[in-house]
Amino acid sequence: MSTEARPTRASAPLSARTIALYAAGSVGTGGYATLPGLVLTYFLTDNLGVSALVAGIIVTAAKVWDVVIDPVIGAASDRQLARTGSRRGLMLTGALALPVVFALTFAIPPSWGPAAGAVGVLLAFVATATAFSLFQVPYVALPAELTSGYDARTRLLGWRVVVLTAGILLFGAGGPALRSTGDDPVVGYLVMGVAAGAAIGIGMLVATRSAPALPREASRRGANPPALREQYAAGLRVLRDSRPFRALLATFLLQALATGAMLAGAQYVATWVLRSEDAVTLVFLALVGPALVAAPGWTSVARRIGKERAFTLASVLFAAAAATLTAALWSPGGWMYASVGVAGVAYAGLQSLPMAMLPDVISHDRGERAGAFTGVWTAGETVGFALGAAVVSLTLAATGYVSTVAGATAVQPDAAITGIVIVFSLIPAALIALSFLPLSRYTLRRDDIDRAPLA
């Protein structure tokens, strides 16, 4: 049979309601990805007096825990889908638990001392990471089940990124503003944690309504749960079997590392380069405001030239914008917001396009191991963001950054200021450039999806 005569995968119609419900989950994703990455290291070093190196270890350890549990959650999500016909149960559990443990992460007072404070934050943040993974792993698997169309998935994920970008703007600008309420930073962090945790949980709860229910026949499969070893083996098999998945995951991991470093470094840039702790709000407005407008534009570009080409274009733009920020070593100032704004336009593409490509990879595998794919994907994304924060912490430690407790002041050495600029500019640009190598090995194109034989 010729390629033209093959039956194609039917593209399920996407209602506005389904798109809206699914996109609402990105309020939670944006909050969880943004606020801890933006302020948690700073909370540890400049509020609890924890050293930069230990702060980095805490953030990284919690994310390593994510890597351990995500493949297990992915397998459990597939099992729940087979047994009940829906992934909603795990998503609901995570949505209900996260607001409580998120608030506890920022409820640790300086009076505990650096050692006890570090342990308290670690335990609370590990619990937060667990709750988030219970929601996020099945959530990422849903697009492959909601529609099978190449462009329909781009549309679904494009609107998700619009909400994600709005969420990042809300939490990135609103979180530090809440933290600044009143004169007591301890109360400010607590208010921020409670309010942000509640908003994240509400977005997640709404998104659970988008999880489709499969016919009862599908729910009778997979009644016997696999052993723990088999759950990890399933993740290794999808990496072994799918070359497009390996290429896309490696690209996204490197880019998550780059954006994670910029995110974790933003508060330090505001405080020590722009000389205003509150300037972090303006940095976020410069980054996320353009991204909010640009997200639908990247959907249009992808429809015309293909997702992989649009993704490459966004990556080049982001790397160039980040590289220009290196000039802040010699002349810091308001011009930096313009470079951050260009990076914001590209950032919308870096978020929406790989997420729209992932369901294509899953359906190319016949869609039978979606949980295994998304478990590994979420683990890889987590590694990227965790290592991004670790890069910032290690750079601060290596350049002699001085940690303080709430209410105290410090003078930073010139080497620390230099390290802050480099970790916000040159290192992210280099990581994005490195990501072009695996991206060049991504082989799926529109015809591979829209003209794929029916499973």
C-alpha positions as a Python dict, from the first residue, in 0.01 Angstrom:
ca = {
    (1, 'M'): (0, 0, 0),
    (2, 'S'): (141, 341, -88),
    (3, 'T'): (191, 606, 173),
    (4, 'E'): (-89, 815, 25),
    (5, 'A'): (-338, 529, 51),
    (6, 'R'): (-280, 453, 415),
    (7, 'P'): (-555, 538, 664),
    (8, 'T'): (-467, 826, 888),
    (9, 'R'): (-519, 885, 1255),
    (10, 'A'): (-844, 1068, 1315),
    (11, 'S'): (-804, 1398, 1490),
    (12, 'A'): (-1054, 1418, 1775),
    (13, 'P'): (-1224, 1758, 1784),
    (14, 'L'): (-1103, 1981, 2064),
    (15, 'S'): (-1373, 2184, 2233),
    (16, 'A'): (-1298, 2521, 2388),
    (17, 'R'): (-1399, 2372, 2724),
    (18, 'T'): (-1141, 2092, 2699),
    (19, 'I'): (-868, 2337, 2602),
    (20, 'A'): (-958, 2570, 2890),
    (21, 'L'): (-974, 2293, 3150),
    (22, 'Y'): (-644, 2145, 3040),
    (23, 'A'): (-470, 2482, 3021),
    (24, 'A'): (-577, 2565, 3378),
    (25, 'G'): (-330, 2307, 3506),
    (26, 'S'): (-47, 2529, 3388),
    (27, 'V'): (-136, 2780, 3659),
    (28, 'G'): (-5, 2513, 3895),
    (29, 'T'): (287, 2421, 3673),
    (30, 'G'): (387, 2785, 3637),
    (31, 'G'): (368, 2846, 4011),
    (32, 'Y'): (564, 2538, 4111),
    (33, 'A'): (831, 2586, 3844),
    (34, 'T'): (868, 2960, 3904),
    (35, 'L'): (843, 3050, 4270),
    (36, 'P'): (1075, 2789, 4426),
    (37, 'G'): (1322, 2835, 4143),
    (38, 'L'): (1310, 3211, 4187),
    (39, 'V'): (1317, 3253, 4565),
    (40, 'L'): (1392, 2923, 4742),
    (41, 'T'): (1771, 2941, 4715),
    (42, 'Y'): (1755, 3309, 4809),
    (43, 'F'): (1519, 3223, 5100),
    (44, 'L'): (1778, 2977, 5230),
    (45, 'T'): (2085, 3197, 5185),
    (46, 'D'): (1945, 3540, 5272),
    (47, 'N'): (1666, 3457, 5520),
    (48, 'L'): (1776, 3142, 5704),
    (49, 'G'): (2153, 3202, 5683),
    (50, 'V'): (2220, 2871, 5505),
    (51, 'S'): (2543, 2864, 5302),
    (52, 'A'): (2509, 2881, 4924),
    (53, 'L'): (2658, 2532, 4884),
    (54, 'V'): (2417, 2373, 5132),
    (55, 'A'): (2124, 2561, 4974),
    (56, 'G'): (2217, 2414, 4639),
    (57, 'I'): (2237, 2064, 4787),
    (58, 'I'): (1889, 2102, 4941),
    (59, 'V'): (1724, 2214, 4618),
    (60, 'T'): (1906, 1948, 4417),
    (61, 'A'): (1827, 1668, 4665),
    (62, 'A'): (1454, 1740, 4645),
    (63, 'K'): (1469, 1732, 4266),
    (64, 'V'): (1671, 1407, 4266),
    (65, 'W'): (1384, 1260, 4466),
    (66, 'D'): (1158, 1365, 4179),
    (67, 'V'): (1376, 1173, 3938),
    (68, 'V'): (1342, 862, 4153),
    (69, 'I'): (965, 871, 4183),
    (70, 'D'): (855, 1006, 3843),
    (71, 'P'): (898, 675, 3652),
    (72, 'V'): (707, 495, 3930),
    (73, 'I'): (426, 751, 3911),
    (74, 'G'): (423, 716, 3532),
    (75, 'A'): (377, 340, 3556),
    (76, 'A'): (112, 386, 3826),
    (77, 'S'): (-71, 633, 3601),
    (78, 'D'): (-74, 383, 3312),
    (79, 'R'): (-199, 118, 3553),
    (80, 'Q'): (-473, 346, 3684),
    (81, 'L'): (-579, 427, 3329),
    (82, 'A'): (-600, 56, 3247),
    (83, 'R'): (-795, -22, 3563),
    (84, 'T'): (-1035, 273, 3580),
    (85, 'G'): (-1028, 431, 3234),
    (86, 'S'): (-891, 764, 3365),
    (87, 'R'): (-572, 922, 3502),
    (88, 'R'): (-769, 1159, 3724),
    (89, 'G'): (-712, 989, 4064),
    (90, 'L'): (-340, 1059, 4097),
    (91, 'M'): (-385, 1412, 3965),
    (92, 'L'): (-648, 1483, 4229),
    (93, 'T'): (-429, 1349, 4511),
    (94, 'G'): (-143, 1577, 4411),
    (95, 'A'): (-370, 1880, 4371),
    (96, 'L'): (-512, 1841, 4722),
    (97, 'A'): (-179, 1780, 4897),
    (98, 'L'): (38, 2044, 4733),
    (99, 'P'): (-104, 2366, 4888),
    (100, 'V'): (-30, 2244, 5242),
    (101, 'V'): (327, 2126, 5189),
    (102, 'F'): (412, 2420, 4962),
    (103, 'A'): (315, 2664, 5237),
    (104, 'L'): (520, 2468, 5493),
    (105, 'T'): (831, 2506, 5274),
    (106, 'F'): (833, 2882, 5334),
    (107, 'A'): (707, 2866, 5693),
    (108, 'I'): (1047, 2781, 5849),
    (109, 'P'): (1158, 3075, 6073),
    (110, 'P'): (1520, 3199, 6104),
    (111, 'S'): (1499, 3135, 6479),
    (112, 'W'): (1545, 2763, 6410),
    (113, 'G'): (1903, 2829, 6304),
    (114, 'P'): (2065, 2739, 5970),
    (115, 'A'): (2097, 2363, 6037),
    (116, 'A'): (1742, 2295, 6157),
    (117, 'G'): (1604, 2539, 5903),
    (118, 'A'): (1781, 2359, 5621),
    (119, 'V'): (1640, 2022, 5731),
    (120, 'G'): (1289, 2164, 5767),
    (121, 'V'): (1294, 2317, 5419),
    (122, 'L'): (1433, 1995, 5270),
    (123, 'L'): (1157, 1778, 5417),
    (124, 'A'): (879, 2018, 5319),
    (125, 'F'): (1013, 2068, 4968),
    (126, 'V'): (1053, 1692, 4912),
    (127, 'A'): (686, 1653, 5009),
    (128, 'T'): (596, 1937, 4771),
    (129, 'A'): (790, 1772, 4489),
    (130, 'T'): (608, 1443, 4551),
    (131, 'A'): (265, 1607, 4542),
    (132, 'F'): (352, 1796, 4225),
    (133, 'S'): (472, 1480, 4049),
    (134, 'L'): (149, 1298, 4134),
    (135, 'F'): (-31, 1565, 3934),
    (136, 'Q'): (223, 1652, 3666),
    (137, 'V'): (320, 1308, 3531),
    (138, 'P'): (-35, 1205, 3432),
    (139, 'Y'): (-114, 1565, 3329),
    (140, 'V'): (164, 1563, 3069),
    (141, 'A'): (32, 1232, 2930),
    (142, 'L'): (-315, 1374, 2855),
    (143, 'P'): (-255, 1555, 2520),
    (144, 'A'): (-180, 1228, 2340),
    (145, 'E'): (-521, 1102, 2460),
    (146, 'L'): (-720, 1421, 2405),
    (147, 'T'): (-643, 1449, 2032),
    (148, 'S'): (-430, 1277, 1768),
    (149, 'G'): (-391, 1566, 1521),
    (150, 'Y'): (-47, 1723, 1461),
    (151, 'D'): (-182, 2080, 1449),
    (152, 'A'): (-452, 2015, 1709),
    (153, 'R'): (-186, 1924, 1962),
    (154, 'T'): (5, 2241, 1880),
    (155, 'R'): (-314, 2439, 1941),
    (156, 'L'): (-384, 2257, 2270),
    (157, 'L'): (-30, 2304, 2399),
    (158, 'G'): (-12, 2658, 2262),
    (159, 'W'): (-301, 2767, 2482),
    (160, 'R'): (-154, 2576, 2771),
    (161, 'V'): (164, 2781, 2735),
    (162, 'V'): (-38, 3105, 2724),
    (163, 'V'): (-176, 3012, 3066),
    (164, 'L'): (165, 2885, 3179),
    (165, 'T'): (321, 3217, 3082),
    (166, 'A'): (47, 3408, 3262),
    (167, 'G'): (106, 3185, 3565),
    (168, 'I'): (479, 3253, 3556),
    (169, 'L'): (404, 3626, 3537),
    (170, 'L'): (156, 3601, 3824),
    (171, 'F'): (387, 3406, 4054),
    (172, 'G'): (714, 3560, 3939),
    (173, 'A'): (592, 3915, 3993),
    (174, 'G'): (323, 3857, 4256),
    (175, 'G'): (522, 3618, 4477),
    (176, 'P'): (801, 3863, 4560),
    (177, 'A'): (540, 4137, 4601),
    (178, 'L'): (356, 3926, 4859),
    (179, 'R'): (685, 3851, 5029),
    (180, 'S'): (741, 4222, 5071),
    (181, 'T'): (410, 4271, 5256),
    (182, 'G'): (486, 4440, 5583),
    (183, 'D'): (823, 4487, 5749),
    (184, 'D'): (877, 4130, 5871),
    (185, 'P'): (1029, 3906, 5598),
    (186, 'V'): (939, 3594, 5799),
    (187, 'V'): (568, 3679, 5781),
    (188, 'G'): (609, 3787, 5419),
    (189, 'Y'): (747, 3448, 5312),
    (190, 'L'): (467, 3271, 5499),
    (191, 'V'): (197, 3483, 5332),
    (192, 'M'): (358, 3417, 4995),
    (193, 'G'): (370, 3040, 5057),
    (194, 'V'): (7, 3014, 5168),
    (195, 'A'): (-135, 3231, 4888),
    (196, 'A'): (77, 3076, 4614),
    (197, 'G'): (10, 2721, 4734),
    (198, 'A'): (-365, 2781, 4728),
    (199, 'A'): (-353, 2927, 4375),
    (200, 'I'): (-143, 2637, 4247),
    (201, 'G'): (-381, 2382, 4400),
    (202, 'I'): (-690, 2546, 4249),
    (203, 'G'): (-537, 2540, 3900),
    (204, 'M'): (-453, 2172, 3940),
    (205, 'L'): (-801, 2085, 4065),
    (206, 'V'): (-962, 2250, 3763),
    (207, 'A'): (-730, 2061, 3526),
    (208, 'T'): (-829, 1721, 3667),
    (209, 'R'): (-1162, 1773, 3489),
    (210, 'S'): (-987, 1750, 3152),
    (211, 'A'): (-876, 1390, 3203),
    (212, 'P'): (-1080, 1183, 2953),
    (213, 'A'): (-1265, 867, 3052),
    (214, 'L'): (-1196, 575, 2817),
    (215, 'P'): (-1452, 306, 2730),
    (216, 'R'): (-1501, 38, 2992),
    (217, 'E'): (-1334, -223, 2770),
    (218, 'A'): (-1004, -34, 2795),
    (219, 'S'): (-1029, -23, 3174),
    (220, 'R'): (-1012, -402, 3206),
    (221, 'R'): (-650, -423, 3091),
    (222, 'G'): (-347, -429, 3320),
    (223, 'A'): (-513, -538, 3643),
    (224, 'N'): (-188, -683, 3783),
    (225, 'P'): (54, -408, 3885),
    (226, 'P'): (414, -456, 3767),
    (227, 'A'): (701, -489, 4013),
    (228, 'L'): (895, -176, 4106),
    (229, 'R'): (1193, -297, 3902),
    (230, 'E'): (966, -338, 3598),
    (231, 'Q'): (838, 18, 3637),
    (232, 'Y'): (1192, 156, 3604),
    (233, 'A'): (1264, -89, 3323),
    (234, 'A'): (965, 51, 3132),
    (235, 'G'): (1123, 396, 3142),
    (236, 'L'): (1454, 261, 3018),
    (237, 'R'): (1277, 79, 2734),
    (238, 'V'): (1109, 392, 2600),
    (239, 'L'): (1449, 563, 2596),
    (240, 'R'): (1598, 266, 2413),
    (241, 'D'): (1315, 220, 2165),
    (242, 'S'): (1238, 578, 2061),
    (243, 'R'): (1512, 779, 1895),
    (244, 'P'): (1287, 1086, 1858),
    (245, 'F'): (1216, 1073, 2232),
    (246, 'R'): (1586, 1055, 2320),
    (247, 'A'): (1660, 1355, 2099),
    (248, 'L'): (1369, 1564, 2227),
    (249, 'L'): (1436, 1479, 2593),
    (250, 'A'): (1808, 1562, 2570),
    (251, 'T'): (1724, 1895, 2402),
    (252, 'F'): (1462, 1984, 2661),
    (253, 'L'): (1685, 1880, 2953),
    (254, 'L'): (1967, 2109, 2841),
    (255, 'Q'): (1725, 2395, 2783),
    (256, 'A'): (1560, 2339, 3123),
    (257, 'L'): (1908, 2362, 3273),
    (258, 'A'): (1963, 2694, 3094),
    (259, 'T'): (1629, 2848, 3189),
    (260, 'G'): (1655, 2703, 3542),
    (261, 'A'): (1988, 2880, 3590),
    (262, 'M'): (1842, 3210, 3470),
    (263, 'L'): (1538, 3167, 3693),
    (264, 'A'): (1742, 3090, 4005),
    (265, 'G'): (1982, 3373, 3926),
    (266, 'A'): (1717, 3641, 3866),
    (267, 'Q'): (1675, 3739, 4232),
    (268, 'Y'): (2052, 3773, 4274),
    (269, 'V'): (2075, 3984, 3957),
    (270, 'A'): (1801, 4211, 4089),
    (271, 'T'): (1962, 4252, 4431),
    (272, 'W'): (2332, 4275, 4347),
    (273, 'V'): (2353, 4382, 3980),
    (274, 'L'): (2050, 4608, 3945),
    (275, 'R'): (2084, 4699, 4315),
    (276, 'S'): (1718, 4654, 4408),
    (277, 'E'): (1566, 4340, 4560),
    (278, 'D'): (1229, 4448, 4421),
    (279, 'A'): (1372, 4471, 4067),
    (280, 'V'): (1310, 4097, 4034),
    (281, 'T'): (948, 4190, 3958),
    (282, 'L'): (1059, 4405, 3665),
    (283, 'V'): (1290, 4129, 3542),
    (284, 'F'): (996, 3893, 3538),
    (285, 'L'): (771, 4142, 3365),
    (286, 'A'): (1039, 4185, 3098),
    (287, 'L'): (1074, 3808, 3054),
    (288, 'V'): (715, 3691, 3078),
    (289, 'G'): (520, 3986, 2938),
    (290, 'P'): (653, 3937, 2582),
    (291, 'A'): (619, 3559, 2619),
    (292, 'L'): (249, 3597, 2696),
    (293, 'V'): (195, 3778, 2367),
    (294, 'A'): (435, 3559, 2167),
    (295, 'A'): (295, 3214, 2256),
    (296, 'P'): (13, 3217, 1995),
    (297, 'G'): (265, 3346, 1741),
    (298, 'W'): (486, 3040, 1786),
    (299, 'T'): (179, 2822, 1723),
    (300, 'S'): (129, 2998, 1389),
    (301, 'V'): (497, 2966, 1299),
    (302, 'A'): (493, 2594, 1380),
    (303, 'R'): (184, 2545, 1162),
    (304, 'R'): (369, 2699, 866),
    (305, 'I'): (721, 2559, 894),
    (306, 'G'): (685, 2264, 1133),
    (307, 'K'): (737, 2236, 1507),
    (308, 'E'): (1100, 2128, 1490),
    (309, 'R'): (1205, 2424, 1273),
    (310, 'A'): (1011, 2669, 1488),
    (311, 'F'): (1174, 2518, 1798),
    (312, 'T'): (1520, 2570, 1646),
    (313, 'L'): (1435, 2932, 1565),
    (314, 'A'): (1317, 2999, 1922),
    (315, 'S'): (1633, 2840, 2061),
    (316, 'V'): (1862, 3056, 1846),
    (317, 'L'): (1677, 3371, 1954),
    (318, 'F'): (1695, 3280, 2324),
    (319, 'A'): (2069, 3199, 2309),
    (320, 'A'): (2146, 3530, 2135),
    (321, 'A'): (1945, 3733, 2386),
    (322, 'A'): (2106, 3559, 2685),
    (323, 'A'): (2454, 3614, 2542),
    (324, 'T'): (2402, 3991, 2518),
    (325, 'L'): (2342, 4007, 2895),
    (326, 'T'): (2712, 3928, 2947),
    (327, 'A'): (2774, 4300, 2885),
    (328, 'A'): (2630, 4363, 3232),
    (329, 'L'): (2977, 4269, 3362),
    (330, 'W'): (3096, 4612, 3245),
    (331, 'S'): (2779, 4820, 3219),
    (332, 'P'): (2478, 4699, 3420),
    (333, 'G'): (2159, 4898, 3385),
    (334, 'G'): (1809, 4931, 3250),
    (335, 'W'): (1910, 4815, 2900),
    (336, 'M'): (1914, 4461, 3042),
    (337, 'Y'): (1534, 4457, 3044),
    (338, 'A'): (1530, 4480, 2663),
    (339, 'S'): (1753, 4171, 2628),
    (340, 'V'): (1541, 3987, 2882),
    (341, 'G'): (1232, 4084, 2679),
    (342, 'V'): (1375, 3930, 2361),
    (343, 'A'): (1454, 3616, 2561),
    (344, 'G'): (1091, 3623, 2676),
    (345, 'V'): (964, 3610, 2318),
    (346, 'A'): (1185, 3304, 2258),
    (347, 'Y'): (1095, 3149, 2595),
    (348, 'A'): (734, 3108, 2484),
    (349, 'G'): (856, 2888, 2198),
    (350, 'L'): (1092, 2691, 2421),
    (351, 'Q'): (796, 2600, 2640),
    (352, 'S'): (514, 2536, 2392),
    (353, 'L'): (691, 2364, 2104),
    (354, 'P'): (865, 2071, 2278),
    (355, 'M'): (549, 2008, 2481),
    (356, 'A'): (354, 1991, 2152),
    (357, 'M'): (616, 1756, 2006),
    (358, 'L'): (600, 1512, 2299),
    (359, 'P'): (247, 1382, 2217),
    (360, 'D'): (367, 1322, 1861),
    (361, 'V'): (647, 1105, 1998),
    (362, 'I'): (401, 917, 2218),
    (363, 'S'): (154, 853, 1936),
    (364, 'H'): (439, 749, 1705),
    (365, 'D'): (498, 475, 1965),
    (366, 'R'): (124, 385, 1927),
    (367, 'G'): (38, 562, 2255),
    (368, 'E'): (44, 247, 2469),
    (369, 'R'): (322, 362, 2706),
    (370, 'A'): (223, 724, 2760),
    (371, 'G'): (281, 712, 3137),
    (372, 'A'): (627, 564, 3091),
    (373, 'F'): (715, 841, 2844),
    (374, 'T'): (585, 1122, 3064),
    (375, 'G'): (743, 975, 3378),
    (376, 'V'): (1085, 985, 3214),
    (377, 'W'): (1011, 1327, 3058),
    (378, 'T'): (909, 1483, 3390),
    (379, 'A'): (1216, 1333, 3557),
    (380, 'G'): (1437, 1481, 3285),
    (381, 'E'): (1271, 1821, 3312),
    (382, 'T'): (1318, 1807, 3689),
    (383, 'V'): (1686, 1722, 3651),
    (384, 'G'): (1732, 2021, 3422),
    (385, 'F'): (1571, 2273, 3656),
    (386, 'A'): (1741, 2120, 3962),
    (387, 'L'): (2083, 2137, 3803),
    (388, 'G'): (2009, 2493, 3694),
    (389, 'A'): (1962, 2595, 4057),
    (390, 'A'): (2268, 2387, 4150),
    (391, 'V'): (2479, 2572, 3891),
    (392, 'V'): (2378, 2901, 4054),
    (393, 'S'): (2455, 2773, 4405),
    (394, 'L'): (2792, 2627, 4307),
    (395, 'T'): (2887, 2946, 4124),
    (396, 'L'): (2794, 3157, 4427),
    (397, 'A'): (2991, 2927, 4657),
    (398, 'A'): (3295, 2930, 4427),
    (399, 'T'): (3297, 3309, 4398),
    (400, 'G'): (3265, 3376, 4772),
    (401, 'Y'): (2899, 3482, 4804),
    (402, 'V'): (2819, 3596, 5160),
    (403, 'S'): (2496, 3450, 5309),
    (404, 'T'): (2291, 3643, 5566),
    (405, 'V'): (1985, 3603, 5788),
    (406, 'A'): (1666, 3810, 5757),
    (407, 'G'): (1720, 4175, 5845),
    (408, 'A'): (2100, 4166, 5816),
    (409, 'T'): (2305, 4323, 5537),
    (410, 'A'): (2619, 4207, 5360),
    (411, 'V'): (2872, 4334, 5108),
    (412, 'Q'): (2944, 4095, 4822),
    (413, 'P'): (3292, 4059, 4670),
    (414, 'D'): (3342, 4158, 4307),
    (415, 'A'): (3396, 3791, 4215),
    (416, 'A'): (3046, 3703, 4341),
    (417, 'I'): (2888, 3979, 4130),
    (418, 'T'): (3076, 3850, 3826),
    (419, 'G'): (2955, 3497, 3894),
    (420, 'I'): (2594, 3618, 3920),
    (421, 'V'): (2613, 3787, 3579),
    (422, 'I'): (2777, 3488, 3409),
    (423, 'V'): (2525, 3239, 3547),
    (424, 'F'): (2244, 3462, 3417),
    (425, 'S'): (2388, 3512, 3069),
    (426, 'L'): (2687, 3324, 2931),
    (427, 'I'): (2614, 2985, 3085),
    (428, 'P'): (2248, 2971, 2966),
    (429, 'A'): (2354, 3081, 2616),
    (430, 'A'): (2617, 2806, 2600),
    (431, 'L'): (2370, 2542, 2719),
    (432, 'I'): (2114, 2641, 2456),
    (433, 'A'): (2384, 2625, 2190),
    (434, 'L'): (2475, 2275, 2310),
    (435, 'S'): (2110, 2167, 2279),
    (436, 'F'): (2122, 2212, 1901),
    (437, 'L'): (2313, 1883, 1873),
    (438, 'P'): (2037, 1654, 2003),
    (439, 'L'): (1769, 1870, 1838),
    (440, 'S'): (1929, 1803, 1499),
    (441, 'R'): (1864, 1432, 1559),
    (442, 'Y'): (1488, 1472, 1605),
    (443, 'T'): (1342, 1302, 1297),
    (444, 'L'): (962, 1318, 1328),
    (445, 'R'): (782, 1542, 1081),
    (446, 'R'): (418, 1627, 1011),
    (447, 'D'): (369, 1339, 768),
    (448, 'D'): (498, 1088, 1024),
    (449, 'I'): (208, 1185, 1250),
    (450, 'D'): (-82, 1273, 1020),
    (451, 'R'): (-13, 982, 780),
    (452, 'A'): (80, 723, 1041),
    (453, 'P'): (-106, 390, 1006),
    (454, 'L'): (-389, 332, 1244),
    (455, 'A'): (-285, 136, 1553),
}
